[in-house]
Amino acid sequence: MTFHTYKEALRDATERLRAAGVPSPEWDARLLAAHLIHCGHMDIPLNEAPVPGFDVAYGALVGRREAREPLQHILGVAWFGPLELEVGPGVFIPRPETEVLADWGVKFLKKFNSLGTTKTNARPPRVVDLCAGSGALALYAAHYVPQSEVWAVELADAALAYTRRNAASTVRDGAGSVDVVQGDVTDSELLLKLHGTVDLVLTNPPYVPETPDLDPEVYQDPHEAVFGGEDGMETITAMIPTIAALLRPGGRVGIEHDDDTSHQVQEALRAHGGFSHIEVLKDLTGTARFVTAERGVQ
């Protein structure tokens, strides 16, 4: 199809995407067009004629999104706060709601860092991101508190490649460095040299209960990064001993979980016996999305 203006192309793409059930058709249509002509999504010259070749290239991208390929896979990037992270098949796409957990972690780190001149805190804060995927949580912490010592742990080979590339790119942009480690978060001897010294653990683990009726895009994330067994708790329960081993007394953990498993996560932490101040943190919609806790005295 030939379009006389970008506005006409956007209107056609929006209608196609809406008919395909895409949740945000106008937004996606704009981002795809901006990606092609290398401008901001608000800077598209709506009343101008498209550049040569735009119609064919745009039609192909819209067709991919129409087939419910994730927008982030088509663009090759996902935005997480100020970070532009490389993503694609094989790595979990970070979601905006996880930024609430990231912000909670950064506030804790800044508070810790403000005490850095005291004898008990005469070192940079230590952070571990378990189930790091693209590295979103680790790199967010490194961006906002660059003096932190940050480790990102990921098991899957495909995802680990993204973690490493994003870590290298973010450091080039001025963030603090991140050590990327391949490891199993359910191994209680993971990062043995750090045991009892970590100030903050952040994790967005696989937590969705096995189900066949989610949006099509979800199933294009790696299965092992999304689903946490029949009740969504398999990985969370198994990783709690690792979290307990890593944290120093008084250290904090923030765990993202499914809409319906807040109570189970709280109970799993209580059952371990090594955590106190177990609290609920809600996302921007008011949904209980995270559980935070403090490591008790060992």
Secondary structure, DSSP 8 states (H G I E B T S, - for coil): ---SSHHHHHHHHHHHHHHTT-SSHHHHHHHHHHHHHTS-TT---TTS---TTHHHHHHHHHHHHHTT--HHHHHTEEEETTEEEE--TTS----TTHHHHHHHHHHHHHHHHHTTTSGGG-S--EEEEES-TTTHHHHHHHHHSTTSEEEEEE--HHHHHHHHHHHHHHHHTT---EEEEE--TT-TTTTGGGTTTEEEEEE----B---S-S-GGGGGS-HHHHB-STTS-HHHHHHHHHHHHHEEEEEEEEEE--TT-HHHHHHHHHHHSSEEEEEEEE-TTS-EEEEEEEE---
